[in-house]
Amino acid sequence: MRTLSTSSADAPTSGGAGGGAPAVAFIEAHTSLPITASDVARAAGVGPRALQLAFHRHLDTTPMTYLRRVRLAGAHRELVAADASAGDTGAAIAHRWGFASQDRFATAYRHEHGVLPSRTLRT
């Protein structure tokens, strides 16, 4: 599976037509908030279907899958830099990155990174 960059430079460049670049910018600016695909479409000035098509065409994914990957990448960076002996926890990091469910976070993290978040925090 291809890893998506979280840089707007790699975002769809269709501007207003499809809303790709504004949508990616919105996602990256609001990663920890409970945003929906409708929120992203509205911010990009397009309808939900146009948003889906732009993400599919330029990033071969959906807006919500892109959001999850951005969140996982951010959580991963924090977990790598965290110090469990100083009280840093995977739960707190997951929460900061918009994951309400620890179980879903752990499952998605393991799928994306091959290990559980607790393993990354320890190493």
Disulfide bonds with the S-S distance in Angstrom:
none
